[in-house]
Amino acid sequence: ENDPEILQRRQKQIDYGKNTPEYNSYLTQVPRSERTKFHPFTPEKNAKYSRRSWDMMIRIWRKQLHIWDP
């Protein structure tokens, strides 16, 4: 993706998800070196996705983070 407006919107959504207690708890419980493909991962903002696909990926990521809700 090259459109700066889209990239800015996507970064805002990622930042919103990373500023949650669930994400902080996830970071402390699962170090990066111990993560598997089954752990939540931040969607790649620079990849080419439709708006609907991107929104669904963010929604799934945020729901997966609730597993580590304190």
MODELLER restraints for C-alpha pairs under 7 A, 6 or more apart:
rsr = mdl.restraints
at = mdl.atoms
rsr.add(forms.Gaussian(group=physical.xy_distance, feature=features.Distance(at['CA:1:A'], at['CA:46:A']), mean=4.97, stdev=0.5))
rsr.add(forms.Gaussian(group=physical.xy_distance, feature=features.Distance(at['CA:1:A'], at['CA:47:A']), mean=5.48, stdev=0.5))
rsr.add(forms.Gaussian(group=physical.xy_distance, feature=features.Distance(at['CA:1:A'], at['CA:48:A']), mean=5.01, stdev=0.5))
rsr.add(forms.Gaussian(group=physical.xy_distance, feature=features.Distance(at['CA:7:A'], at['CA:45:A']), mean=6.62, stdev=0.5))
rsr.add(forms.Gaussian(group=physical.xy_distance, feature=features.Distance(at['CA:10:A'], at['CA:45:A']), mean=6.11, stdev=0.5))
rsr.add(forms.Gaussian(group=physical.xy_distance, feature=features.Distance(at['CA:17:A'], at['CA:62:A']), mean=6.43, stdev=0.5))
rsr.add(forms.Gaussian(group=physical.xy_distance, feature=features.Distance(at['CA:21:A'], at['CA:69:A']), mean=6.89, stdev=0.5))
rsr.add(forms.Gaussian(group=physical.xy_distance, feature=features.Distance(at['CA:22:A'], at['CA:65:A']), mean=5.74, stdev=0.5))
rsr.add(forms.Gaussian(group=physical.xy_distance, feature=features.Distance(at['CA:22:A'], at['CA:66:A']), mean=5.82, stdev=0.5))
rsr.add(forms.Gaussian(group=physical.xy_distance, feature=features.Distance(at['CA:22:A'], at['CA:68:A']), mean=5.39, stdev=0.5))
rsr.add(forms.Gaussian(group=physical.xy_distance, feature=features.Distance(at['CA:22:A'], at['CA:69:A']), mean=4.56, stdev=0.5))
rsr.add(forms.Gaussian(group=physical.xy_distance, feature=features.Distance(at['CA:22:A'], at['CA:70:A']), mean=6.64, stdev=0.5))
rsr.add(forms.Gaussian(group=physical.xy_distance, feature=features.Distance(at['CA:23:A'], at['CA:65:A']), mean=6.14, stdev=0.5))
rsr.add(forms.Gaussian(group=physical.xy_distance, feature=features.Distance(at['CA:25:A'], at['CA:68:A']), mean=5.92, stdev=0.5))
rsr.add(forms.Gaussian(group=physical.xy_distance, feature=features.Distance(at['CA:25:A'], at['CA:69:A']), mean=6.91, stdev=0.5))
rsr.add(forms.Gaussian(group=physical.xy_distance, feature=features.Distance(at['CA:25:A'], at['CA:70:A']), mean=6.80, stdev=0.5))
rsr.add(forms.Gaussian(group=physical.xy_distance, feature=features.Distance(at['CA:26:A'], at['CA:68:A']), mean=5.53, stdev=0.5))
rsr.add(forms.Gaussian(group=physical.xy_distance, feature=features.Distance(at['CA:40:A'], at['CA:61:A']), mean=5.90, stdev=0.5))
rsr.add(forms.Gaussian(group=physical.xy_distance, feature=features.Distance(at['CA:40:A'], at['CA:64:A']), mean=5.93, stdev=0.5))
rsr.add(forms.Gaussian(group=physical.xy_distance, feature=features.Distance(at['CA:40:A'], at['CA:65:A']), mean=6.67, stdev=0.5))
rsr.add(forms.Gaussian(group=physical.xy_distance, feature=features.Distance(at['CA:41:A'], at['CA:61:A']), mean=6.73, stdev=0.5))
rsr.add(forms.Gaussian(group=physical.xy_distance, feature=features.Distance(at['CA:42:A'], at['CA:61:A']), mean=6.79, stdev=0.5))
rsr.add(forms.Gaussian(group=physical.xy_distance, feature=features.Distance(at['CA:43:A'], at['CA:57:A']), mean=6.67, stdev=0.5))
rsr.add(forms.Gaussian(group=physical.xy_distance, feature=features.Distance(at['CA:43:A'], at['CA:58:A']), mean=6.92, stdev=0.5))
